[in-house]
Amino acid sequence: MKKILKIFIIAIISQVYTLHSHAGSDGTLEINSKTKEKSAEVKDCFETVNRGIFAFNQGLDKIFFKPVAKGYRFLPKPIRSGTSNALNNLSNVVTIPNNVLQGQFKEAGINTLRFSINSTLGIGGIFDVASYYGLNKLDKEDYGQTLGTWGVKEGCYFVLPVLGPTTVRDTLGSFANFGGGDMWYNLTIANDTKYFENSDYYYSRLTAGVDFRAKNLEAFDSLENSSMDLYASVRSLYLQDRKRKILNSDETTETMNDDDWEEIDTQ
């Protein structure tokens, strides 16, 4: 029961982490005809219900996620940078097995080396030491992307309470993504490192959601202010970017290539 509760806490934070879209150089997002054509391939089977859930999630963001993210920004920039580095390093726990499942053996090797180096010399990933050795950060992979590369279709688009935008395929992948907690357990608790507890994995996911939201305060505000239909804009951006990631395309979702807005400077 406690584990289910922890997973639900992650789910709450992850609703701001699942909007995989991109901001332009001025922090705005645009929906063009090409975007609409791409998103039109996936059916919005429950649009009326989805819009109601989307409105609920937006209200939750305003009263909880956004204030917490604003508070997080008051932390010194080196602390926030170190936190982002550590979270990115931990994401390899999910990325590496998906590299293998997708036949990306070179990428799997690079990410394994990055994880090993940054976890040790980088003090748990706080410092990206691996980049100094020419092992630059690669794109993240997840089980939803793996299912896509295997030819599994998206299924209907829908919006989950708290969790946010998804598809049938990505929801199935999310169950495996959350299973990363078991992998975390094997890497830490089972090996009796004496430095980690199983709950630390869930805290890391919670922190990742706050970190992501803090980096994108202006981008989300700009999207909301510039969109005539915010629901349709988010749907288009989500579906377009998921397709780009599955194809491992260098094409940007809108006007800037930046891996989930991670390079947006917040100060």
C-alpha positions in Angstrom: 0.0 0.0 0.0 2.9 2.4 0.9 4.5 1.7 -2.5 1.2 2.5 -4.3 1.0 5.7 -2.4 4.5 6.7 -3.4 3.8 5.9 -7.1 0.7 8.1 -6.9 2.8 11.0 -5.5 5.2 10.6 -8.5 2.2 10.6 -10.8 1.0 13.9 -9.3 4.4 15.6 -9.9 4.8 13.9 -13.3 1.8 15.8 -14.8 4.0 18.8 -15.4 6.8 16.5 -16.6 4.9 14.7 -19.3 4.3 17.8 -21.6 7.2 17.0 -23.9 7.2 20.1 -26.1 9.5 23.0 -27.2 9.6 26.7 -26.8 10.9 29.1 -29.4 13.8 31.5 -28.9 11.4 34.0 -27.4 9.8 31.5 -25.1 6.6 31.2 -27.1 5.1 28.2 -28.8 3.2 28.2 -32.0 0.8 25.7 -33.6 1.2 25.7 -37.4 -0.6 23.7 -40.0 2.1 21.1 -40.1 1.7 20.5 -36.4 -2.1 20.1 -36.8 -1.6 17.6 -39.7 0.7 15.4 -37.5 -1.6 15.5 -34.4 -4.7 14.8 -36.5 -3.4 11.2 -37.1 -4.2 10.3 -33.5 -7.9 10.3 -32.5 -9.1 12.3 -29.5 -11.7 9.7 -28.6 -12.9 11.4 -25.4 -12.5 15.1 -26.1 -15.3 16.4 -24.0 -14.2 14.4 -21.0 -10.6 15.2 -21.7 -11.2 19.0 -21.7 -12.8 18.8 -18.3 -9.9 16.8 -16.9 -7.5 19.2 -18.6 -9.2 22.2 -16.8 -8.9 20.4 -13.5 -5.1 19.8 -14.1 -4.6 23.4 -15.0 -6.3 24.5 -11.7 -4.0 22.1 -9.8 -1.0 23.5 -11.5 -1.9 27.1 -10.5 -2.5 26.3 -6.8 0.3 23.8 -6.3 3.0 23.2 -8.9 3.5 26.7 -10.1 4.0 28.2 -6.5 6.4 25.4 -5.6 8.4 25.9 -8.8 8.6 29.6 -8.1 10.0 28.9 -4.7 12.5 26.4 -6.1 13.9 29.2 -8.3 15.1 31.0 -5.2 17.7 28.4 -4.6 21.2 29.4 -5.8 21.8 28.5 -9.4 24.7 26.0 -8.7 22.3 24.0 -6.5 19.7 23.9 -9.2 22.3 23.0 -11.8 23.7 20.2 -9.6 20.1 19.0 -9.0 19.4 18.9 -12.7 22.6 17.0 -13.4 21.9 14.4 -10.8 18.4 13.9 -12.0 19.6 13.6 -15.6 22.2 11.0 -14.5 19.5 9.0 -12.7 17.3 9.0 -15.8 19.8 6.7 -17.4 18.3 3.9 -15.2 15.3 4.0 -17.6 17.2 5.2 -20.8 19.8 2.5 -20.9 17.5 -0.6 -21.0 15.4 1.2 -23.7 18.5 1.9 -25.7 19.1 -1.8 -25.7 15.5 -2.7 -26.5 15.6 -0.3 -29.5 18.9 -1.7 -30.8 20.8 1.4 -29.9 23.8 -0.4 -28.5 26.3 2.4 -29.1 24.0 4.8 -27.2 23.5 2.2 -24.5 27.3 2.0 -24.1 27.8 5.7 -23.9 25.0 6.2 -21.4 26.3 3.3 -19.3 29.8 5.0 -19.2 28.2 8.4 -18.4 26.2 6.9 -15.6 29.2 5.1 -14.1 31.5 8.1 -14.4 29.0 10.7 -13.2 27.8 8.5 -10.3 31.4 8.2 -9.0 33.6 11.0 -10.1 30.6 13.3 -10.5 29.5 12.6 -6.9 26.2 11.0 -7.7 25.8 12.9 -10.9 25.9 16.4 -9.4 28.8 17.2 -11.8 28.7 16.1 -15.4 32.3 14.9 -15.5 31.5 12.5 -18.4 31.1 15.4 -20.8 34.7 16.4 -20.1 35.7 13.0 -21.5 33.7 13.6 -24.7 30.7 11.5 -23.5 28.0 14.1 -24.2 24.5 13.8 -23.0 22.2 11.9 -25.3 18.4 11.9 -25.8 16.4 10.2 -23.1 14.4 7.1 -24.0 11.4 5.5 -22.3 9.2 2.4 -22.7 6.6 4.3 -24.6 9.1 5.3 -27.2 10.3 1.7 -27.4 6.8 0.5 -28.0 6.6 3.1 -30.8 9.8 1.8 -32.5 8.3 -1.7 -32.3 5.4 -0.5 -34.4 2.8 -0.2 -31.7 0.2 2.5 -32.6 -0.6 5.4 -30.3 -4.3 4.4 -29.8 -6.6 7.2 -28.5 -5.2 10.4 -27.1 -6.6 11.2 -23.6 -5.9 13.3 -20.6 -5.5 11.7 -17.1 -6.4 13.4 -13.9 -3.2 14.9 -12.5 -1.0 12.8 -14.9 -1.9 15.0 -18.0 -1.6 14.2 -21.7 -0.9 10.7 -22.9 -2.0 7.9 -25.3 -2.9 4.3 -24.8 0.6 3.3 -25.9 2.4 5.8 -23.6 0.2 4.8 -20.7 1.3 1.2 -21.1 4.9 2.4 -21.3 4.4 4.4 -18.1 3.8 1.3 -16.1 7.2 0.1 -17.1 8.8 3.5 -16.5 7.5 3.4 -13.0 9.0 0.0 -12.7 12.3 1.8 -12.9 11.9 1.9 -9.1 12.7 -1.8 -9.0 15.8 -1.2 -11.0 16.8 1.6 -8.6 16.3 -0.9 -5.8 18.6 -3.4 -7.5 21.3 -0.8 -8.0 21.2 0.5 -4.5 19.3 -1.3 -1.8 19.8 -4.9 -2.9 23.6 -4.2 -3.2 23.5 -2.8 0.3 25.2 0.5 -0.6 24.1 1.9 2.8 23.7 5.3 1.1 20.2 5.0 -0.4 16.7 3.9 0.5 14.1 2.7 -1.9 12.1 5.9 -1.1 14.9 8.0 -2.5 13.8 7.0 -6.0 10.4 8.4 -5.5 11.7 11.6 -4.0 14.0 12.0 -7.1 11.0 11.7 -9.4 9.1 14.3 -7.3 12.1 16.7 -7.5 12.4 16.1 -11.3 8.8 17.4 -11.7 9.5 20.5 -9.7 12.8 21.1 -11.5 11.1 20.8 -14.9 8.3 23.1 -14.0 10.7 25.7 -12.6 12.7 25.8 -15.9 9.6 26.4 -17.9 7.5 29.0 -16.0 7.7 31.6 -18.8 7.3 29.0 -21.5 4.1 27.6 -20.0 2.8 31.2 -19.3 3.5 32.2 -22.9 1.8 29.1 -24.3 -1.3 29.8 -22.2 -1.4 33.5 -23.1 -0.8 33.0 -26.8 -3.1 30.0 -27.4 -6.7 30.6 -28.5 -7.4 27.0 -27.5 -4.8 25.8 -24.9 -6.1 22.3 -24.8 -5.7 21.9 -28.6 -2.2 23.4 -28.4 -1.0 21.1 -25.7 -2.4 18.1 -27.5 -0.7 19.0 -30.7 2.6 19.7 -29.1 2.5 16.5 -27.1 1.7 14.3 -30.0 4.1 15.9 -32.3 7.0 15.7 -29.9 6.3 12.1 -29.0 6.4 11.2 -32.7 9.7 13.1 -33.1 11.3 11.2 -30.2 10.2 7.8 -31.5 11.7 8.6 -34.9 14.8 9.9 -33.2 14.4 12.9 -35.5 16.5 16.1 -35.2 13.4 18.1 -36.4 12.4 20.5 -33.7 8.8 20.5 -32.4 8.6 24.2 -33.1 11.6 26.5 -33.3 14.2 25.3 -30.9 15.9 21.9 -30.4 16.3 21.6 -26.7 15.3 18.2 -25.2 12.3 18.9 -23.1 13.1 22.6 -22.7 16.0 21.6 -20.4 18.3 24.2 -21.9 16.0 27.2 -21.3 17.8 29.6 -19.0 15.5 30.6 -16.2 17.4 33.5 -14.9 
